[in-house]
Structures are given as C-alpha cells and as structure tokens.
Amino acid sequence: MEFLSERLVRLIERSAEELTNNWLRDVRKNFSTPTYHTYDADKLYQRAFLVYSQLGKWISRATTKEEIATHYTAMGKQRRREGFMLSEVIQALIITRRHVWIKVLSEGLLETALDMHKAMELNNRVILFFDRAIYFTALGYEKIE
C-alpha cells in the first residue's frame, strides 16, 4: 500500500517542469523579487527545477539538517555575490513552497480524513525543510568572507 504523502511527493517531482515554469513566471513579475525580473531565466529555471525534482530527497527523514545547512548556506553566499537582496531570495523560496501546495490542492487528492492527515504530515515536512532552507540561506548570505 502506498501512502498518500509518497504519492504527493512523486506528483511534485513528476510535475517539476510545470511547477518551475509557474514559479519562474511569478518571480519574474513579483514586485518583491526585482532582481529575478532580469536575471538569466535559464539559470533561474535550473535552480528551481532542482528543488522540485528532488523534493523527496530534501524532505526525507534521511536528509540531515547538516546537509540542508551546507547546501543553503552556500546558496545564500552565492546569491549575495550575484547581487540579490536577501528579502528577494527569501520571497523566492516562499513562492517555491507556495507552488507545491497549489499543485497538491489542484489535484483533488484530499478526499478523506486520512488523506488530509497524510497531507498534513507532508505539509509539516515541507514546511520544516523550507524553514531550514530560509534560515540557512540567510545565514550564508550574512557571512562576510
């Protein structure tokens, strides 16, 4: 028997291209992400696609806080070097997370109380991952080298 949360993760990963295109459209027009409006669209696409296509890895209990810290601290440093404002980077991560739930809700898979429970379990894991990603991105951004 397959858990709904596993099906939802696979749905997100299989929909990575659609999610990335929707995310890219949003960050390129959102008033709070102005640097994203003119930054290389292919680079932005690749970055977002990696998050969506590997969501299962990132939210897995096997992925440690240290792995998230290493990746997102480096990302924060890189975004600062690239000229992004920290608030823009955080908003882009929030938009990334928002598109996960827009997709899940649009699929109409949450019909029973058990489905809702499993979706909440997944939601908690996704929120924890993005909270850590945002924190470590900010930490990396603030580090002066």
Backbone as JSON Lines, residues from 0, in Angstrom:
{"i":0,"aa":"M","n":[0.84,-1.19,0.0],"ca":[0.0,0.0,0.0],"c":[0.89,1.25,0.0]}
{"i":1,"aa":"E","n":[0.54,2.17,-0.84],"ca":[1.32,3.4,-0.95],"c":[0.65,4.51,-0.15]}
{"i":2,"aa":"F","n":[1.45,5.21,0.62],"ca":[0.91,6.32,1.4],"c":[0.65,7.51,0.48]}
{"i":3,"aa":"L","n":[-0.39,8.26,0.81],"ca":[-0.72,9.45,0.04],"c":[0.44,10.43,0.03]}
{"i":4,"aa":"S","n":[1.13,10.58,1.16],"ca":[2.23,11.54,1.21],"c":[3.31,11.17,0.19]}
{"i":5,"aa":"E","n":[3.56,9.87,0.0],"ca":[4.54,9.43,-1.0],"c":[4.03,9.74,-2.41]}
{"i":6,"aa":"R","n":[2.74,9.53,-2.64],"ca":[2.15,9.85,-3.94],"c":[2.24,11.35,-4.22]}
{"i":7,"aa":"L","n":[2.03,12.15,-3.2],"ca":[2.09,13.59,-3.38],"c":[3.51,14.05,-3.69]}
{"i":8,"aa":"V","n":[4.5,13.45,-3.03],"ca":[5.9,13.79,-3.33],"c":[6.21,13.44,-4.78]}
{"i":9,"aa":"R","n":[5.8,12.25,-5.21],"ca":[6.05,11.85,-6.59],"c":[5.32,12.76,-7.57]}
{"i":10,"aa":"L","n":[4.11,13.18,-7.2],"ca":[3.37,14.12,-8.03],"c":[4.17,15.41,-8.22]}
{"i":11,"aa":"I","n":[4.71,15.93,-7.14],"ca":[5.51,17.16,-7.22],"c":[6.73,16.94,-8.08]}
{"i":12,"aa":"E","n":[7.43,15.85,-7.85],"ca":[8.65,15.58,-8.62],"c":[8.34,15.39,-10.11]}
{"i":13,"aa":"R","n":[7.25,14.69,-10.41],"ca":[6.85,14.49,-11.82],"c":[6.37,15.79,-12.46]}
{"i":14,"aa":"S","n":[5.9,16.7,-11.65],"ca":[5.38,17.98,-12.15],"c":[6.43,19.08,-12.05]}
{"i":15,"aa":"A","n":[7.68,18.72,-11.88],"ca":[8.74,19.71,-11.65],"c":[8.81,20.74,-12.77]}
{"i":16,"aa":"E","n":[8.64,20.31,-14.0],"ca":[8.71,21.26,-15.12],"c":[7.58,22.28,-15.05]}
{"i":17,"aa":"E","n":[6.37,21.81,-14.84],"ca":[5.21,22.71,-14.72],"c":[5.38,23.66,-13.54]}
{"i":18,"aa":"L","n":[5.77,23.12,-12.39],"ca":[5.96,23.94,-11.2],"c":[7.04,24.98,-11.41]}
{"i":19,"aa":"T","n":[8.13,24.58,-12.05],"ca":[9.23,25.5,-12.3],"c":[8.8,26.62,-13.22]}
{"i":20,"aa":"N","n":[8.08,26.29,-14.28],"ca":[7.59,27.34,-15.19],"c":[6.65,28.31,-14.47]}
{"i":21,"aa":"N","n":[5.77,27.79,-13.63],"ca":[4.87,28.66,-12.87],"c":[5.64,29.54,-11.89]}
{"i":22,"aa":"W","n":[6.63,28.94,-11.21],"ca":[7.47,29.69,-10.27],"c":[8.22,30.79,-11.01]}
{"i":23,"aa":"L","n":[8.82,30.44,-12.14],"ca":[9.61,31.4,-12.91],"c":[8.74,32.58,-13.34]}
{"i":24,"aa":"R","n":[7.54,32.28,-13.81],"ca":[6.62,33.35,-14.21],"c":[6.34,34.28,-13.02]}
{"i":25,"aa":"D","n":[6.13,33.7,-11.85],"ca":[5.8,34.5,-10.67],"c":[6.98,35.35,-10.18]}
{"i":26,"aa":"V","n":[8.17,34.76,-10.07],"ca":[9.3,35.55,-9.54],"c":[9.74,36.62,-10.53]}
{"i":27,"aa":"R","n":[9.46,36.43,-11.8],"ca":[9.86,37.42,-12.79],"c":[8.88,38.59,-12.88]}
{"i":28,"aa":"K","n":[7.74,38.49,-12.18],"ca":[6.79,39.62,-12.18],"c":[6.45,40.12,-10.78]}
{"i":29,"aa":"N","n":[6.87,39.4,-9.74],"ca":[6.54,39.77,-8.37],"c":[7.3,41.04,-7.99]}
{"i":30,"aa":"F","n":[6.6,42.0,-7.43],"ca":[7.25,43.27,-7.08],"c":[8.34,43.11,-6.03]}
{"i":31,"aa":"S","n":[8.29,42.05,-5.23],"ca":[9.28,41.88,-4.17],"c":[10.5,41.06,-4.6]}
{"i":32,"aa":"T","n":[10.58,40.71,-5.89],"ca":[11.74,39.97,-6.4],"c":[12.31,40.65,-7.65]}
{"i":33,"aa":"P","n":[12.65,41.93,-7.59],"ca":[13.04,42.67,-8.8],"c":[14.3,42.15,-9.5]}
{"i":34,"aa":"T","n":[15.27,41.65,-8.77],"ca":[16.48,41.14,-9.42],"c":[16.16,39.92,-10.27]}
{"i":35,"aa":"Y","n":[15.18,39.14,-9.86],"ca":[14.76,37.96,-10.62],"c":[14.14,38.35,-11.96]}
{"i":36,"aa":"H","n":[13.64,39.56,-12.1],"ca":[13.0,40.0,-13.34],"c":[13.98,40.03,-14.5]}
{"i":37,"aa":"T","n":[15.24,40.33,-14.21],"ca":[16.23,40.49,-15.28],"c":[17.34,39.46,-15.23]}
{"i":38,"aa":"Y","n":[17.37,38.63,-14.2],"ca":[18.42,37.61,-14.09],"c":[18.19,36.53,-15.14]}
{"i":39,"aa":"D","n":[19.25,35.86,-15.54],"ca":[19.19,34.83,-16.58],"c":[18.1,33.79,-16.29]}
{"i":40,"aa":"A","n":[17.1,33.73,-17.15],"ca":[15.94,32.85,-16.94],"c":[16.34,31.37,-16.93]}
{"i":41,"aa":"D","n":[17.31,30.99,-17.74],"ca":[17.73,29.58,-17.77],"c":[18.36,29.17,-16.44]}
{"i":42,"aa":"K","n":[19.16,30.05,-15.87],"ca":[19.77,29.73,-14.56],"c":[18.7,29.62,-13.48]}
{"i":43,"aa":"L","n":[17.77,30.56,-13.49],"ca":[16.69,30.51,-12.51],"c":[15.88,29.22,-12.66]}
{"i":44,"aa":"Y","n":[15.59,28.87,-13.89],"ca":[14.82,27.65,-14.16],"c":[15.54,26.43,-13.59]}
{"i":45,"aa":"Q","n":[16.82,26.31,-13.9],"ca":[17.6,25.15,-13.43],"c":[17.59,25.06,-11.91]}
{"i":46,"aa":"R","n":[17.72,26.18,-11.25],"ca":[17.77,26.2,-9.78],"c":[16.44,25.73,-9.18]}
{"i":47,"aa":"A","n":[15.35,26.26,-9.68],"ca":[14.03,25.87,-9.15],"c":[13.71,24.43,-9.5]}
{"i":48,"aa":"F","n":[14.06,24.02,-10.71],"ca":[13.78,22.65,-11.14],"c":[14.45,21.64,-10.21]}
{"i":49,"aa":"L","n":[15.67,21.94,-9.78],"ca":[16.37,21.03,-8.87],"c":[15.62,20.86,-7.55]}
{"i":50,"aa":"V","n":[15.04,21.92,-7.05],"ca":[14.28,21.82,-5.8],"c":[13.05,20.94,-6.0]}
{"i":51,"aa":"Y","n":[12.27,21.25,-7.02],"ca":[11.03,20.49,-7.24],"c":[11.3,19.04,-7.61]}
{"i":52,"aa":"S","n":[12.28,18.81,-8.46],"ca":[12.53,17.44,-8.93],"c":[13.16,16.56,-7.86]}
{"i":53,"aa":"Q","n":[13.73,17.18,-6.83],"ca":[14.37,16.42,-5.76],"c":[13.69,16.66,-4.41]}
{"i":54,"aa":"L","n":[12.43,17.07,-4.44],"ca":[11.74,17.38,-3.19],"c":[11.74,16.2,-2.23]}
{"i":55,"aa":"G","n":[11.53,15.01,-2.76],"ca":[11.52,13.82,-1.9],"c":[12.8,13.65,-1.12]}
{"i":56,"aa":"K","n":[13.93,13.91,-1.78],"ca":[15.23,13.83,-1.1],"c":[15.31,14.88,0.0]}
{"i":57,"aa":"W","n":[14.91,16.1,-0.31],"ca":[15.06,17.19,0.65],"c":[14.19,17.01,1.88]}
{"i":58,"aa":"I","n":[12.99,16.47,1.71],"ca":[12.11,16.34,2.88],"c":[12.21,14.99,3.55]}
{"i":59,"aa":"S","n":[13.03,14.12,3.0],"ca":[13.22,12.79,3.58],"c":[13.82,12.89,4.97]}
{"i":60,"aa":"R","n":[13.39,11.99,5.83],"ca":[13.98,11.96,7.17],"c":[15.45,11.54,7.12]}
{"i":61,"aa":"A","n":[15.87,10.97,6.0],"ca":[17.27,10.58,5.83],"c":[18.17,11.78,5.54]}
{"i":62,"aa":"T","n":[17.59,12.87,5.05],"ca":[18.36,14.08,4.79],"c":[18.54,14.83,6.1]}
{"i":63,"aa":"T","n":[19.78,15.06,6.46],"ca":[20.07,15.68,7.75],"c":[19.97,17.21,7.69]}
{"i":64,"aa":"K","n":[19.8,17.78,8.84],"ca":[19.81,19.24,8.97],"c":[21.14,19.79,8.46]}
{"i":65,"aa":"E","n":[22.21,19.06,8.69],"ca":[23.54,19.49,8.26],"c":[23.64,19.55,6.74]}
{"i":66,"aa":"E","n":[23.02,18.59,6.05],"ca":[23.03,18.61,4.58],"c":[22.29,19.83,4.05]}
{"i":67,"aa":"I","n":[21.16,20.12,4.65],"ca":[20.4,21.31,4.26],"c":[21.23,22.56,4.56]}
{"i":68,"aa":"A","n":[21.86,22.58,5.73],"ca":[22.68,23.73,6.12],"c":[23.81,23.96,5.13]}
{"i":69,"aa":"T","n":[24.51,22.92,4.76],"ca":[25.64,23.04,3.84],"c":[25.18,23.61,2.5]}
{"i":70,"aa":"H","n":[24.12,23.03,1.95],"ca":[23.64,23.45,0.64],"c":[23.12,24.89,0.65]}
{"i":71,"aa":"Y","n":[22.27,25.21,1.61],"ca":[21.61,26.51,1.6],"c":[22.48,27.64,2.15]}
{"i":72,"aa":"T","n":[23.44,27.32,3.0],"ca":[24.4,28.35,3.41],"c":[25.23,28.78,2.2]}
{"i":73,"aa":"A","n":[25.67,27.8,1.43],"ca":[26.43,28.1,0.2],"c":[25.56,28.88,-0.78]}
{"i":74,"aa":"M","n":[24.29,28.52,-0.88],"ca":[23.4,29.23,-1.78],"c":[23.23,30.68,-1.35]}
{"i":75,"aa":"G","n":[23.09,30.92,-0.06],"ca":[22.96,32.29,0.43],"c":[24.18,33.13,0.09]}
{"i":76,"aa":"K","n":[25.36,32.56,0.26],"ca":[26.59,33.27,-0.12],"c":[26.61,33.58,-1.61]}
{"i":77,"aa":"Q","n":[26.21,32.59,-2.41],"ca":[26.21,32.77,-3.86],"c":[25.21,33.85,-4.28]}
{"i":78,"aa":"R","n":[24.02,33.86,-3.71],"ca":[23.02,34.87,-4.09],"c":[23.5,36.27,-3.73]}
{"i":79,"aa":"R","n":[24.2,36.39,-2.62],"ca":[24.74,37.71,-2.25],"c":[25.76,38.16,-3.29]}
{"i":80,"aa":"R","n":[26.66,37.25,-3.68],"ca":[27.66,37.58,-4.7],"c":[27.0,37.95,-6.03]}
{"i":81,"aa":"E","n":[25.85,37.35,-6.31],"ca":[25.15,37.61,-7.56],"c":[24.34,38.9,-7.54]}
{"i":82,"aa":"G","n":[24.25,39.54,-6.37],"ca":[23.58,40.83,-6.28],"c":[22.11,40.8,-5.88]}
{"i":83,"aa":"F","n":[21.63,39.65,-5.45],"ca":[20.25,39.56,-4.97],"c":[20.16,40.15,-3.57]}
{"i":84,"aa":"M","n":[19.03,40.79,-3.27],"ca":[18.75,41.22,-1.91],"c":[18.28,39.99,-1.12]}
{"i":85,"aa":"L","n":[18.59,39.94,0.17],"ca":[18.18,38.8,0.98],"c":[16.66,38.64,0.98]}
{"i":86,"aa":"S","n":[15.94,39.74,1.06],"ca":[14.47,39.66,1.06],"c":[13.94,39.02,-0.22]}
{"i":87,"aa":"E","n":[14.6,39.27,-1.35],"ca":[14.19,38.65,-2.61],"c":[14.39,37.14,-2.6]}
{"i":88,"aa":"V","n":[15.52,36.73,-2.07],"ca":[15.84,35.3,-2.03],"c":[14.84,34.57,-1.12]}
{"i":89,"aa":"I","n":[14.54,35.18,0.01],"ca":[13.56,34.58,0.92],"c":[12.19,34.52,0.25]}
{"i":90,"aa":"Q","n":[11.79,35.59,-0.41],"ca":[10.49,35.59,-1.1],"c":[10.46,34.53,-2.2]}
{"i":91,"aa":"A","n":[11.55,34.34,-2.92],"ca":[11.6,33.31,-3.97],"c":[11.42,31.92,-3.37]}
{"i":92,"aa":"L","n":[12.01,31.68,-2.2],"ca":[11.82,30.39,-1.53],"c":[10.37,30.21,-1.07]}
{"i":93,"aa":"I","n":[9.77,31.28,-0.59],"ca":[8.36,31.22,-0.17],"c":[7.47,30.92,-1.38]}
{"i":94,"aa":"I","n":[7.75,31.53,-2.5],"ca":[6.98,31.26,-3.72],"c":[7.18,29.81,-4.16]}
{"i":95,"aa":"T","n":[8.39,29.3,-4.01],"ca":[8.66,27.89,-4.34],"c":[7.76,26.99,-3.5]}
{"i":96,"aa":"R","n":[7.72,27.24,-2.22],"ca":[6.89,26.45,-1.31],"c":[5.41,26.59,-1.66]}
{"i":97,"aa":"R","n":[4.97,27.8,-1.95],"ca":[3.56,28.04,-2.26],"c":[3.12,27.21,-3.46]}
{"i":98,"aa":"H","n":[3.98,27.1,-4.47],"ca":[3.6,26.35,-5.67],"c":[3.47,24.86,-5.4]}
{"i":99,"aa":"V","n":[4.17,24.34,-4.41],"ca":[3.98,22.94,-4.02],"c":[2.53,22.73,-3.62]}
{"i":100,"aa":"W","n":[2.0,23.6,-2.78],"ca":[0.64,23.41,-2.26],"c":[-0.43,23.75,-3.27]}
{"i":101,"aa":"I","n":[-0.15,24.7,-4.14],"ca":[-1.1,24.98,-5.21],"c":[-1.28,23.72,-6.06]}
{"i":102,"aa":"K","n":[-0.19,23.04,-6.35],"ca":[-0.26,21.81,-7.16],"c":[-1.0,20.71,-6.41]}
{"i":103,"aa":"V","n":[-0.65,20.49,-5.16],"ca":[-1.3,19.42,-4.39],"c":[-2.81,19.66,-4.33]}
{"i":104,"aa":"L","n":[-3.21,20.87,-4.02],"ca":[-4.64,21.17,-3.91],"c":[-5.37,21.06,-5.24]}
{"i":105,"aa":"S","n":[-4.68,21.4,-6.33],"ca":[-5.32,21.36,-7.65],"c":[-5.59,19.95,-8.14]}
{"i":106,"aa":"E","n":[-4.94,18.96,-7.55],"ca":[-5.09,17.58,-7.99],"c":[-6.32,16.89,-7.41]}
{"i":107,"aa":"G","n":[-6.93,17.47,-6.39],"ca":[-8.14,16.89,-5.82],"c":[-7.94,15.53,-5.17]}
{"i":108,"aa":"L","n":[-6.78,15.32,-4.58],"ca":[-6.47,14.02,-3.98],"c":[-6.85,13.93,-2.51]}
{"i":109,"aa":"L","n":[-7.3,15.01,-1.93],"ca":[-7.55,15.05,-0.49],"c":[-9.04,14.91,-0.21]}
{"i":110,"aa":"E","n":[-9.52,13.67,-0.28],"ca":[-10.96,13.42,-0.18],"c":[-11.41,12.92,1.19]}
{"i":111,"aa":"T","n":[-10.55,12.23,1.9],"ca":[-10.96,11.64,3.18],"c":[-10.18,12.27,4.32]}
{"i":112,"aa":"A","n":[-10.6,11.97,5.54],"ca":[-9.88,12.45,6.72],"c":[-8.46,11.89,6.74]}
{"i":113,"aa":"L","n":[-8.29,10.64,6.32],"ca":[-6.95,10.06,6.27],"c":[-6.09,10.77,5.24]}
{"i":114,"aa":"D","n":[-6.67,11.1,4.08],"ca":[-5.94,11.86,3.07],"c":[-5.46,13.19,3.64]}
{"i":115,"aa":"M","n":[-6.35,13.86,4.35],"ca":[-5.99,15.16,4.95],"c":[-4.89,14.99,5.99]}
{"i":116,"aa":"H","n":[-4.96,13.92,6.77],"ca":[-3.93,13.65,7.77],"c":[-2.57,13.44,7.09]}
{"i":117,"aa":"K","n":[-2.54,12.65,6.04],"ca":[-1.29,12.39,5.32],"c":[-0.78,13.66,4.65]}
{"i":118,"aa":"A","n":[-1.69,14.47,4.14],"ca":[-1.28,15.73,3.53],"c":[-0.69,16.67,4.58]}
{"i":119,"aa":"M","n":[-1.26,16.66,5.77],"ca":[-0.72,17.49,6.85],"c":[0.67,17.01,7.26]}
{"i":120,"aa":"E","n":[0.86,15.7,7.27],"ca":[2.18,15.14,7.56],"c":[3.2,15.63,6.53]}
{"i":121,"aa":"L","n":[2.82,15.57,5.27],"ca":[3.7,16.06,4.21],"c":[3.91,17.56,4.35]}
{"i":122,"aa":"N","n":[2.84,18.29,4.62],"ca":[2.93,19.74,4.8],"c":[3.94,20.09,5.9]}
{"i":123,"aa":"N","n":[3.89,19.37,7.0],"ca":[4.83,19.62,8.1],"c":[6.26,19.38,7.66]}
{"i":124,"aa":"R","n":[6.5,18.33,6.89],"ca":[7.86,18.05,6.42],"c":[8.33,19.11,5.42]}
{"i":125,"aa":"V","n":[7.43,19.53,4.54],"ca":[7.77,20.57,3.56],"c":[8.07,21.89,4.27]}
{"i":126,"aa":"I","n":[7.23,22.25,5.23],"ca":[7.45,23.5,5.97],"c":[8.77,23.45,6.72]}
{"i":127,"aa":"L","n":[9.06,22.34,7.39],"ca":[10.33,22.22,8.1],"c":[11.51,22.39,7.15]}
{"i":128,"aa":"F","n":[11.45,21.73,5.99],"ca":[12.53,21.87,5.01],"c":[12.69,23.33,4.59]}
{"i":129,"aa":"F","n":[11.6,23.98,4.19],"ca":[11.71,25.35,3.72],"c":[12.11,26.31,4.84]}
{"i":130,"aa":"D","n":[11.65,26.08,6.06],"ca":[12.1,26.91,7.19],"c":[13.61,26.81,7.35]}
{"i":131,"aa":"R","n":[14.12,25.59,7.27],"ca":[15.57,25.4,7.38],"c":[16.29,26.02,6.19]}
{"i":132,"aa":"A","n":[15.75,25.84,4.99],"ca":[16.37,26.41,3.8],"c":[16.44,27.93,3.91]}
{"i":133,"aa":"I","n":[15.37,28.55,4.36],"ca":[15.35,30.01,4.52],"c":[16.35,30.45,5.57]}
{"i":134,"aa":"Y","n":[16.36,29.79,6.71],"ca":[17.29,30.16,7.78],"c":[18.74,30.04,7.32]}
{"i":135,"aa":"F","n":[19.11,28.91,6.73],"ca":[20.5,28.71,6.34],"c":[20.89,29.57,5.14]}
{"i":136,"aa":"T","n":[19.93,29.9,4.28],"ca":[20.21,30.84,3.2],"c":[20.55,32.2,3.78]}
{"i":137,"aa":"A","n":[19.76,32.66,4.75],"ca":[20.02,33.95,5.39],"c":[21.36,33.93,6.11]}
{"i":138,"aa":"L","n":[21.65,32.84,6.79],"ca":[22.93,32.7,7.49],"c":[24.1,32.81,6.52]}
{"i":139,"aa":"G","n":[24.01,32.09,5.41],"ca":[25.06,32.15,4.4],"c":[25.18,33.53,3.79]}
{"i":140,"aa":"Y","n":[24.06,34.16,3.54],"ca":[24.04,35.49,2.95],"c":[24.75,36.49,3.85]}
{"i":141,"aa":"E","n":[24.57,36.35,5.15],"ca":[25.13,37.3,6.11],"c":[26.61,37.07,6.4]}
{"i":142,"aa":"K","n":[27.13,35.91,6.06],"ca":[28.54,35.63,6.34],"c":[29.42,36.47,5.43]}
{"i":143,"aa":"I","n":[30.33,37.18,6.04],"ca":[31.25,38.03,5.3],"c":[32.57,37.28,5.17]}
{"i":144,"aa":"E","n":[33.01,37.17,3.93],"ca":[34.29,36.46,3.7],"c":[35.32,37.4,3.15]}
